[in-house]
Amino acid sequence: MLTFFYNLAPNPLKVALMLEETGLPYTAVPIDTRRGDQHTPGFRAINPNGKVPALQDGDTTVFDSNAILLYLAEKTERFLPPDTSAARGQLLSWLMFVATGVGPFSGQAVHFRLFAPGDNPYARKRCDYEARRHWQVIEDRLDDRPFLLGDAYTIVDMAVWGWAPRIPAMLGDDRAMDAYPNIARLMATIDARPAAARVAALKDRHAFKTEFDDAAMRSLYPQIFAPDPV
Ligand SMILES: N[C@@H](CCC(=O)N[C@@H](CS)C(=O)NCC(=O)O)C(=O)O
């Protein structure tokens, strides 16, 4: 039995999708990051980085969402491209591109637009620009193929699915998806899958804290309250 530590943010949800796609049995353990569950010693022993998702599989512990996607894909031998060196090169490249570019810039774009204290025009501009540029790379990649690695649905598409529904909110732009019709098509394809419906049901399983009060800010953005760097 797998144990999946999650909340309802993009990185845990893409792992939830993979778990549901594989049909592997798992126990879902909510980590309420607005309440500070990610900072407890018990959870830090599982993920020293203090973030969700994390996964335990017997004696094996995996953290970081795309590492978990790859772990589960290799465990089940599913949702991977053909077993060739060329295809593996593409798999690793796109998986890391999402992990190191799409996710972080999208997250920072919303952070500097909505949550960062003070006025940070350059930080906002850089993150918004880079988030849009990264999403455009994904959009262009889908110009002539249904999925990111070609004809088959893989964990790379799941990694993108975690983030893409939030593009309008992250960019503060209700019309943002107009620029990304290929991504919208990919999202519709994945949303139509039964596994995606089961992930939606996961959202009703636990009442996560909704208030963005001072305690939540301290849990999520401790740097706001830390001394300024010298
Ligand atoms: N690189 C990590 C990032 C994980 C991450 O940032 N998780 C967010 C939710 S999407 C989180 O746990 N935030 C709580 C916090 O930062 O304290 C991954 O891909 O899993």
PDBQT file of the ligand as one rigid body, heavy atoms in Angstrom, charges set to zero:
ROOT
HETATM    1  N1  LIG A 301       9.557  20.910  -6.367  1.00  0.00    +0.000 N 
HETATM    2  C1  LIG A 301       8.474  20.475  -5.533  1.00  0.00    +0.000 C 
HETATM    3  C2  LIG A 301       7.655  21.686  -5.121  1.00  0.00    +0.000 C 
HETATM    4  C3  LIG A 301       6.587  21.314  -4.127  1.00  0.00    +0.000 C 
HETATM    5  C4  LIG A 301       5.789  22.510  -3.674  1.00  0.00    +0.000 C 
HETATM    6  O1  LIG A 301       6.166  23.686  -3.859  1.00  0.00    +0.000 OA
HETATM    7  N2  LIG A 301       4.642  22.204  -3.066  1.00  0.00    +0.000 N 
HETATM    8  C5  LIG A 301       3.766  23.227  -2.577  1.00  0.00    +0.000 C 
HETATM    9  C6  LIG A 301       2.365  22.888  -3.003  1.00  0.00    +0.000 C 
HETATM   10  S1  LIG A 301       2.264  22.886  -4.794  1.00  0.00    +0.000 SA
HETATM   11  C7  LIG A 301       3.862  23.250  -1.053  1.00  0.00    +0.000 C 
HETATM   12  O2  LIG A 301       4.003  22.217  -0.427  1.00  0.00    +0.000 OA
HETATM   13  N3  LIG A 301       3.805  24.430  -0.462  1.00  0.00    +0.000 N 
HETATM   14  C8  LIG A 301       3.858  24.582   0.965  1.00  0.00    +0.000 C 
HETATM   15  C9  LIG A 301       5.028  25.413   1.415  1.00  0.00    +0.000 C 
HETATM   16  O3  LIG A 301       5.761  25.939   0.566  1.00  0.00    +0.000 OA
HETATM   17  O4  LIG A 301       5.212  25.543   2.639  1.00  0.00    +0.000 OA
HETATM   18  C10 LIG A 301       7.600  19.457  -6.277  1.00  0.00    +0.000 C 
HETATM   19  O5  LIG A 301       7.560  19.476  -7.501  1.00  0.00    +0.000 OA
HETATM   20  O6  LIG A 301       6.996  18.615  -5.604  1.00  0.00    +0.000 OA
ENDROOT
TORSDOF 0
